[in-house]
Amino acid sequence: MSWLEAVLLGIVQGLTEFIPVSSSAHQLIVGRLFFDNDGGGSAFTAINQLGTETAVLVYFWRDIVRLIRAGVLALRRRLPWSDPDAREFLLVIIGTLPIGILGLIFKNAIEGPARNLWITASMLLLFALVIAYADSTARQTKQVQDLTTRDGIFFGLWQALALIPGVSRSGGTMSGGMLMGYRRESAARYSFLLAIPAVWSSGLFELAGEVSKPNPDGWGQVAVATVLAFVIGYAVIAWLMRYLTTHTLRPFVFYRIGLAVLLFVLLSVGALQAT
């Protein structure tokens, strides 16, 4: 991987991880369009995501410390699981299970056939319609405090759809949350917290695999991409949480549709290779 590729992919990861446009789709498109590769590959993407998830840890550190403290107290039977913070801690863990289980079961498909750009373009378009429907018709009255076990599991299932490039982790979970009646900003906050265990476990797993390879190289480029993803990702979180309190997701829907149409055209004329 060249330094230019690492810088560009790090910037793309930071800009697209938290908005509902699919960071994995953008990594694939940039890699295929400019560098004739897979955007660094699934292992690079997983490790690079550690940068953006570190941004989540920093931005929400007070919430995370509070939830962990409540979860530990509940495990020690010093706090009931009905406590809102203890319940949210438990539901973050429960909501992580679907993507972890499905990620292991379909690992080969995710790292192979699912990275076909025809599928990516189709998912960009399909989920643009899902996001538009959820954003315009959902009641959006619930807060994070209203989370139930059922809702936590469904949030997790919506997140698991992001295993397919083009869906978007934030887009999937926010759409699912709004369809269950949650406010945009509440669904976004929970989706960010829900991603922490999944992304860190996946990233560390891939990192261990890369480190164990004989004569690994390119760590400087990976480090630069990850740091860039962290810095830009933090700024995007701060902006998005303010944006969602007063704006709809309509601009992201139009962007997804435009990108999907452009991809279909480029693939059809042979300007971009699907695999």
PAVEXBA-914609 format. One record per residue (C-alpha): x, y, z. Coordinates in steps of 0.05 Angstrom, whole numbers, plus 5000, padded with zeros to 4 digits. Example, Ala and Ser with C-alpha at 12.3 -4.5 7.8 and 13.67 -1.06 7.14 Angstrom:
! residues 2
{x:5246, y:4910, z:5156} $
{x:5273, y:4979, z:5143} $
! end
This chain:
! residues 275
{x:5000, y:5000, z:5000} $
{x:5027, y:5069, z:4981} $
{x:5027, y:5128, z:5028} $
{x:4978, y:5165, z:4983} $
{x:4930, y:5106, z:4986} $
{x:4935, y:5102, z:5062} $
{x:4922, y:5176, z:5070} $
{x:4863, y:5176, z:5023} $
{x:4831, y:5114, z:5054} $
{x:4841, y:5141, z:5124} $
{x:4806, y:5206, z:5104} $
{x:4749, y:5167, z:5070} $
{x:4740, y:5123, z:5132} $
{x:4736, y:5182, z:5178} $
{x:4687, y:5220, z:5134} $
{x:4639, y:5162, z:5120} $
{x:4638, y:5116, z:5180} $
{x:4585, y:5153, z:5220} $
{x:4541, y:5183, z:5166} $
{x:4492, y:5135, z:5132} $
{x:4529, y:5126, z:5066} $
{x:4571, y:5062, z:5080} $
{x:4645, y:5070, z:5094} $
{x:4660, y:5000, z:5068} $
{x:4627, y:5018, z:5002} $
{x:4670, y:5081, z:4996} $
{x:4733, y:5043, z:5013} $
{x:4718, y:4993, z:4958} $
{x:4700, y:5046, z:4907} $
{x:4762, y:5089, z:4921} $
{x:4807, y:5027, z:4920} $
{x:4780, y:5001, z:4854} $
{x:4775, y:5068, z:4820} $
{x:4843, y:5098, z:4838} $
{x:4888, y:5041, z:4861} $
{x:4863, y:4979, z:4825} $
{x:4853, y:4940, z:4890} $
{x:4802, y:4925, z:4943} $
{x:4809, y:4989, z:4984} $
{x:4863, y:4956, z:5026} $
{x:4822, y:4893, z:5034} $
{x:4775, y:4871, z:5090} $
{x:4833, y:4864, z:5141} $
{x:4857, y:4935, z:5129} $
{x:4785, y:4961, z:5133} $
{x:4774, y:4926, z:5200} $
{x:4839, y:4953, z:5229} $
{x:4826, y:5023, z:5201} $
{x:4758, y:5023, z:5235} $
{x:4794, y:5021, z:5302} $
{x:4811, y:5094, z:5289} $
{x:4738, y:5115, z:5282} $
{x:4716, y:5072, z:5340} $
{x:4769, y:5104, z:5384} $
{x:4736, y:5170, z:5365} $
{x:4670, y:5141, z:5393} $
{x:4706, y:5122, z:5457} $
{x:4734, y:5192, z:5466} $
{x:4670, y:5229, z:5447} $
{x:4624, y:5186, z:5490} $
{x:4674, y:5170, z:5545} $
{x:4630, y:5196, z:5602} $
{x:4571, y:5154, z:5578} $
{x:4614, y:5093, z:5568} $
{x:4645, y:5098, z:5637} $
{x:4576, y:5107, z:5668} $
{x:4548, y:5046, z:5631} $
{x:4607, y:5002, z:5648} $
{x:4603, y:5022, z:5721} $
{x:4529, y:5006, z:5723} $
{x:4540, y:4940, z:5688} $
{x:4595, y:4919, z:5737} $
{x:4551, y:4938, z:5796} $
{x:4493, y:4898, z:5767} $
{x:4538, y:4838, z:5756} $
{x:4559, y:4843, z:5829} $
{x:4485, y:4847, z:5849} $
{x:4494, y:4917, z:5878} $
{x:4448, y:4948, z:5826} $
{x:4385, y:4920, z:5794} $
{x:4386, y:4906, z:5719} $
{x:4324, y:4949, z:5715} $
{x:4369, y:5010, z:5726} $
{x:4369, y:5049, z:5659} $
{x:4446, y:5050, z:5654} $
{x:4453, y:4976, z:5673} $
{x:4399, y:4957, z:5623} $
{x:4432, y:4997, z:5568} $
{x:4499, y:4965, z:5583} $
{x:4467, y:4896, z:5578} $
{x:4430, y:4913, z:5514} $
{x:4494, y:4939, z:5481} $
{x:4524, y:4870, z:5494} $
{x:4462, y:4833, z:5470} $
{x:4456, y:4877, z:5409} $
{x:4528, y:4860, z:5389} $
{x:4514, y:4785, z:5385} $
{x:4479, y:4784, z:5317} $
{x:4535, y:4817, z:5278} $
{x:4588, y:4775, z:5315} $
{x:4552, y:4709, z:5301} $
{x:4533, y:4725, z:5229} $
{x:4602, y:4754, z:5216} $
{x:4635, y:4688, z:5235} $
{x:4584, y:4646, z:5197} $
{x:4589, y:4685, z:5133} $
{x:4662, y:4707, z:5139} $
{x:4683, y:4678, z:5072} $
{x:4624, y:4708, z:5035} $
{x:4635, y:4776, z:5067} $
{x:4709, y:4777, z:5047} $
{x:4694, y:4751, z:4977} $
{x:4629, y:4752, z:4937} $
{x:4597, y:4807, z:4980} $
{x:4651, y:4856, z:4957} $
{x:4624, y:4855, z:4886} $
{x:4609, y:4927, z:4866} $
{x:4543, y:4907, z:4833} $
{x:4520, y:4885, z:4902} $
{x:4548, y:4949, z:4933} $
{x:4511, y:4994, z:4883} $
{x:4447, y:4955, z:4894} $
{x:4452, y:4961, z:4970} $
{x:4467, y:5036, z:4965} $
{x:4403, y:5045, z:4925} $
{x:4360, y:4997, z:4965} $
{x:4379, y:5025, z:5033} $
{x:4371, y:5096, z:5008} $
{x:4297, y:5078, z:5000} $
{x:4296, y:5045, z:5069} $
{x:4328, y:5105, z:5102} $
{x:4280, y:5153, z:5065} $
{x:4219, y:5112, z:5087} $
{x:4242, y:5108, z:5160} $
{x:4261, y:5181, z:5163} $
{x:4195, y:5205, z:5135} $
{x:4144, y:5158, z:5166} $
{x:4171, y:5135, z:5234} $
{x:4140, y:5163, z:5298} $
{x:4208, y:5181, z:5329} $
{x:4184, y:5190, z:5400} $
{x:4227, y:5140, z:5440} $
{x:4292, y:5157, z:5475} $
{x:4350, y:5110, z:5493} $
{x:4319, y:5102, z:5562} $
{x:4260, y:5066, z:5529} $
{x:4304, y:5009, z:5503} $
{x:4277, y:4939, z:5514} $
{x:4310, y:4872, z:5504} $
{x:4269, y:4861, z:5440} $
{x:4290, y:4929, z:5413} $
{x:4363, y:4915, z:5430} $
{x:4362, y:4850, z:5391} $
{x:4329, y:4883, z:5331} $
{x:4380, y:4940, z:5333} $
{x:4433, y:4886, z:5330} $
{x:4401, y:4852, z:5271} $
{x:4397, y:4918, z:5233} $
{x:4470, y:4930, z:5249} $
{x:4488, y:4861, z:5222} $
{x:4462, y:4881, z:5153} $
{x:4523, y:4927, z:5149} $
{x:4566, y:4865, z:5137} $
{x:4545, y:4877, z:5065} $
{x:4583, y:4936, z:5035} $
{x:4534, y:4990, z:5014} $
{x:4485, y:4982, z:5072} $
{x:4520, y:5026, z:5124} $
{x:4526, y:5009, z:5198} $
{x:4498, y:5076, z:5220} $
{x:4446, y:5077, z:5164} $
{x:4421, y:5007, z:5181} $
{x:4417, y:5017, z:5256} $
{x:4388, y:5088, z:5252} $
{x:4335, y:5065, z:5202} $
{x:4317, y:5005, z:5245} $
{x:4315, y:5049, z:5307} $
{x:4269, y:5101, z:5274} $
{x:4223, y:5046, z:5248} $
{x:4218, y:5022, z:5321} $
{x:4199, y:5092, z:5341} $
{x:4265, y:5121, z:5366} $
{x:4286, y:5193, z:5353} $
{x:4342, y:5203, z:5302} $
{x:4394, y:5227, z:5353} $
{x:4376, y:5171, z:5402} $
{x:4382, y:5118, z:5348} $
{x:4448, y:5148, z:5325} $
{x:4477, y:5150, z:5396} $
{x:4458, y:5078, z:5409} $
{x:4484, y:5056, z:5341} $
{x:4552, y:5087, z:5356} $
{x:4555, y:5052, z:5424} $
{x:4531, y:4987, z:5394} $
{x:4587, y:4987, z:5344} $
{x:4643, y:4990, z:5396} $
{x:4645, y:4916, z:5417} $
{x:4634, y:4892, z:5345} $
{x:4686, y:4936, z:5312} $
{x:4739, y:4928, z:5366} $
{x:4732, y:4852, z:5367} $
{x:4735, y:4848, z:5291} $
{x:4792, y:4898, z:5286} $
{x:4835, y:4865, z:5340} $
{x:4821, y:4796, z:5309} $
{x:4845, y:4820, z:5241} $
{x:4904, y:4857, z:5273} $
{x:4927, y:4793, z:5308} $
{x:4922, y:4756, z:5242} $
{x:4964, y:4808, z:5206} $
{x:5017, y:4810, z:5261} $
{x:5024, y:4734, z:5260} $
{x:5042, y:4735, z:5186} $
{x:5115, y:4726, z:5168} $
{x:5151, y:4792, z:5152} $
{x:5090, y:4837, z:5158} $
{x:5099, y:4906, z:5126} $
{x:5060, y:4969, z:5113} $
{x:5048, y:4984, z:5187} $
{x:5068, y:5057, z:5178} $
{x:5014, y:5066, z:5126} $
{x:4963, y:5030, z:5168} $
{x:4980, y:5074, z:5228} $
{x:4973, y:5138, z:5188} $
{x:4906, y:5116, z:5159} $
{x:4880, y:5098, z:5229} $
{x:4902, y:5164, z:5260} $
{x:4869, y:5203, z:5204} $
{x:4806, y:5162, z:5212} $
{x:4805, y:5179, z:5287} $
{x:4815, y:5254, z:5279} $
{x:4765, y:5263, z:5223} $
{x:4716, y:5213, z:5253} $
{x:4714, y:5252, z:5318} $
{x:4697, y:5316, z:5282} $
{x:4643, y:5281, z:5242} $
{x:4611, y:5252, z:5305} $
{x:4609, y:5321, z:5338} $
{x:4577, y:5351, z:5276} $
{x:4527, y:5295, z:5264} $
{x:4500, y:5293, z:5335} $
{x:4483, y:5367, z:5328} $
{x:4457, y:5360, z:5257} $
{x:4408, y:5304, z:5274} $
{x:4371, y:5345, z:5327} $
{x:4343, y:5392, z:5274} $
{x:4353, y:5360, z:5206} $
{x:4328, y:5299, z:5167} $
{x:4370, y:5246, z:5132} $
{x:4345, y:5268, z:5064} $
{x:4412, y:5295, z:5038} $
{x:4445, y:5228, z:5052} $
{x:4388, y:5192, z:5015} $
{x:4400, y:5235, z:4953} $
{x:4475, y:5224, z:4958} $
{x:4466, y:5148, z:4962} $
{x:4420, y:5147, z:4902} $
{x:4468, y:5190, z:4861} $
{x:4528, y:5147, z:4880} $
{x:4489, y:5083, z:4863} $
{x:4469, y:5109, z:4795} $
{x:4541, y:5131, z:4781} $
{x:4567, y:5063, z:4801} $
{x:4517, y:5027, z:4756} $
{x:4539, y:5071, z:4697} $
{x:4613, y:5060, z:4710} $
{x:4604, y:4985, z:4717} $
{x:4561, y:4981, z:4655} $
{x:4611, y:5017, z:4610} $
{x:4670, y:4978, z:4639} $
{x:4703, y:5039, z:4671} $
{x:4702, y:5003, z:4738} $
{x:4712, y:4929, z:4752} $
{x:4660, y:4896, z:4797} $
{x:4711, y:4848, z:4829} $
! end
